[in-house]
Amino acid sequence: MTTYQITTELTTNKKQKMTVDQLGFGQIFTDHMFVMDYTAGQGWHDARIIPYQPLSLDPSAMVFHYGQTVFEGLKAFVTAENEVLLFRPDRNFKRLNASNDRLCIPTIDEELALEALKQLVIVDREWIPNAPGTSLYIRPFIIATEPYLGVSPSKKYQFIIIMSPVGSYYKEGINPVKILVEQHYVRAVVGGTGEAKTGGNYASSLKGQELASKEGYSQTLWLDGKENRYVEEVGSMNIFFKINGKVITPALNGSILSGITRDSMIQVLKSKNIPVEERQIAFEEVLEAAKAGTLEEAFGTGTAAVISPIGEFKWQDEKIIVNNGEIGEVTQTLYETLTGIQNGTIEDAFGWTIKL
Ligand SMILES: *Cc1c(COP(=O)(O)O)cnc(C)c1O
């Protein structure tokens, strides 16, 4: 095993911790962060854990102008036995490198990144909340830092990991969300950056999101960028439908983000002998199933919410109510199985969790 040189400078000024109900999502950050620099010709260097602090960047740093940046999102949990579990972190660093490749950012050593993450979580161990449904949300990201206003890949980068204790996503139990099917804007096209986890995809999704929330819908369902016909994703989650006993999710076609929760759900479904298909699905098919009474469930998946049941779709002037606006049986089972594996109450037969 390689040993990595990661230095640690501990804070002398620990922050006040919040109570569980003050947590929310992504507003509070732990005492430390991980930083590593990249310089062309030298590679990645100076891996270090330091007190959480603002960055100092030149206003001409390339990330501010042309959006050369990638990110990840994963969680750490404490079990009832007071052990710390990370959920499939290797997949996040693998995907980070896939995003790096698309954005012309130099790849990182995935093992070093995992080692850095483990050390950082151990340093800020006391920040992991232990109330049911809570976790430590971890945000690794890379930014182009070279001060230069030319359009080309930056010659300097920073890889940073910050962490935020987060409350239960579902304070009053899991309530199905209402989704507006977007007719005008698109999130991504095949050949674009939809498959990469990069800030620009989110910037371009805000407008549709804003219009949806004005109409009283909490998220946007994105259709494909070419024909505006095939289902892609919902908000920042992958989407699943249960139609006539079969679970269907759009196949990874190049414009859809390859969710780790999506992959985990597919594996859980297969292990429970529930039929699951990854294929192209037109929204008309969902509409027809709803009319025929065979649209049984719909849900989104992603690290933050784990699973988000969908109770209603609005498509043009039609409203489609799913399962009387209630959470479905398969959705509930998937939620319990995945959260159980993540917090250590269900045996991890898949080998997904890493114990620190
Ligand atoms: C991160 C993300 C997801 C969910 O991926 P997970 O690995 O399950 O968290 C889905 N869609 C988009 C656009 C995303 O950025």
The ligand as an SDF file (V2000), in Angstrom:
LIG
                    3D

 15 15  0  0  0  0  0  0  0  0999 V2000
  -25.4190   14.2720   -8.3120 C   0  0  0  0  0  0  0  0  0  0  0  0
  -26.5370   14.1810   -9.2780 C   0  0  0  0  0  0  0  0  0  0  0  0
  -27.4610   13.1130   -9.2740 C   0  0  0  0  0  0  0  0  0  0  0  0
  -27.4790   12.0580   -8.2040 C   0  0  0  0  0  0  0  0  0  0  0  0
  -26.3080   11.3180   -8.1030 O   0  0  0  0  0  0  0  0  0  0  0  0
  -25.9920   10.5210   -6.7720 P   0  0  0  0  0  0  0  0  0  0  0  0
  -24.6630    9.9200   -7.0340 O   0  0  0  0  0  0  0  0  0  0  0  0
  -27.0670    9.5000   -6.6210 O   0  0  0  0  0  0  0  0  0  0  0  0
  -25.9940   11.4950   -5.6500 O   0  0  0  0  0  0  0  0  0  0  0  0
  -28.4080   13.0620  -10.2760 C   0  0  0  0  0  0  0  0  0  0  0  0
  -28.4870   14.0260  -11.2270 N   0  0  0  0  0  0  0  0  0  0  0  0
  -27.6380   15.0680  -11.2530 C   0  0  0  0  0  0  0  0  0  0  0  0
  -27.7640   16.0800  -12.3260 C   0  0  0  0  0  0  0  0  0  0  0  0
  -26.6380   15.1770  -10.2870 C   0  0  0  0  0  0  0  0  0  0  0  0
  -25.7960   16.2170  -10.3150 O   0  0  0  0  0  0  0  0  0  0  0  0
  1  2  1  0
  2  3  1  0
  2 14  2  0
  3  4  1  0
  3 10  2  0
  4  5  1  0
  5  6  1  0
  6  7  2  0
  6  8  1  0
  6  9  1  0
 10 11  1  0
 11 12  2  0
 12 13  1  0
 12 14  1  0
 14 15  1  0
M  END
$$$$
